[in-house]
Amino acid sequence: MCGCFMPAKASLKAEACPLKKWPALITPEDLQELRDFLGPLEKFISREQNLKLTELYNRTYHANESPSNCESCVRNMIENLKKVAYADSGAYVWKETERVHESLATEKKDTERLQE
């Protein structure tokens, strides 16, 4: 293993491996297009925006979703794309690393308590 924290890496689609073991899953151009699209997006989107949203979602997540009229489905697509578009990789990796360390510490304490 290269030492990368894989759960964090898996959610940072725009980041490549610093050791060149894998490329970013989306290009800088796609990331900018995503940010440009999401920036002015209103609460209600037009049919054309829905088609573009679905295209960007499928390209970003390597999915095969169809445009949806379901409000919560569209909202989820937008929220998932925002996570990719505005991810702060350093802060996210730090937060996830802290979460895992806390979980491991709790697990160790529970194990020690059971062994007493």
C-alpha positions in Angstrom: 0.0 0.0 0.0 1.1 3.5 -0.7 -0.1 5.0 2.6 -3.0 7.0 1.3 -6.1 7.0 3.5 -8.4 5.2 1.0 -11.8 6.1 2.3 -10.9 9.8 2.0 -9.2 9.3 -1.4 -12.2 7.5 -2.8 -14.4 10.5 -2.2 -11.9 13.0 -3.7 -12.5 12.4 -7.4 -10.4 15.4 -8.5 -7.3 14.3 -6.7 -4.6 12.1 -8.2 -2.2 9.9 -6.2 0.9 11.9 -5.2 2.9 8.8 -6.0 1.4 8.5 -9.5 -0.4 5.2 -8.7 -3.7 6.4 -10.1 -5.0 9.5 -11.9 -7.7 11.9 -10.8 -11.1 10.6 -11.8 -12.3 13.9 -13.2 -10.2 16.4 -15.2 -9.6 20.0 -14.1 -11.7 21.1 -17.0 -14.6 18.9 -15.9 -14.2 20.2 -12.4 -14.4 23.8 -13.6 -17.4 23.1 -15.8 -19.1 21.5 -12.7 -18.3 24.6 -10.6 -19.5 26.9 -13.3 -22.8 25.0 -13.6 -23.5 24.7 -9.9 -22.7 28.3 -9.1 -25.8 30.0 -10.4 -28.1 27.0 -10.0 -31.5 28.0 -8.5 -33.8 26.0 -6.4 -35.9 25.0 -9.4 -34.1 23.9 -12.5 -35.2 23.9 -16.1 -35.4 20.9 -18.3 -32.2 21.9 -20.0 -30.5 22.3 -16.6 -31.8 18.9 -15.6 -30.3 17.3 -18.7 -26.9 19.1 -18.1 -27.0 18.1 -14.4 -27.6 14.4 -15.3 -24.8 14.6 -17.9 -22.3 16.0 -15.4 -23.4 13.6 -12.7 -23.0 10.6 -14.9 -19.6 11.8 -16.1 -18.4 12.6 -12.6 -19.6 9.4 -11.0 -19.3 7.1 -14.0 -23.0 6.4 -13.7 -25.8 5.9 -16.1 -28.7 7.9 -14.4 -31.6 9.3 -16.4 -32.9 12.8 -15.9 -35.5 12.8 -13.1 -38.4 14.9 -12.1 -38.1 13.6 -8.5 -37.3 16.7 -6.4 -35.3 14.8 -3.8 -33.4 12.8 -6.5 -32.4 16.0 -8.2 -31.4 17.6 -4.9 -29.3 14.5 -4.0 -27.5 14.8 -7.4 -26.8 18.5 -6.8 -25.5 17.8 -3.2 -23.3 15.0 -4.4 -21.8 17.1 -7.2 -21.2 20.0 -4.8 -19.2 17.7 -2.5 -16.9 16.9 -5.5 -16.8 20.5 -6.8 -16.0 22.1 -3.6 -14.1 19.4 -1.8 -11.2 20.7 0.3 -9.0 17.7 0.1 -6.6 18.6 2.9 -9.3 19.4 5.4 -11.3 16.4 4.4 -8.4 13.9 4.7 -7.5 15.4 8.0 -11.1 15.1 9.3 -11.4 11.5 8.1 -8.1 10.6 9.6 -9.1 12.0 13.0 -12.4 10.2 12.8 -10.7 6.8 12.1 -8.1 7.4 14.9 -10.9 8.2 17.4 -12.8 5.1 16.3 -9.7 2.9 16.8 -9.0 4.5 20.2 -12.5 3.7 21.3 -12.3 0.2 20.0 -9.0 -0.3 21.8 -10.5 0.9 25.1 -13.5 -1.4 24.6 -11.2 -4.4 24.0 -9.1 -3.5 27.1 -12.3 -3.2 29.2 -13.5 -6.6 28.1 -10.1 -8.2 28.9 -10.3 -7.0 32.5 
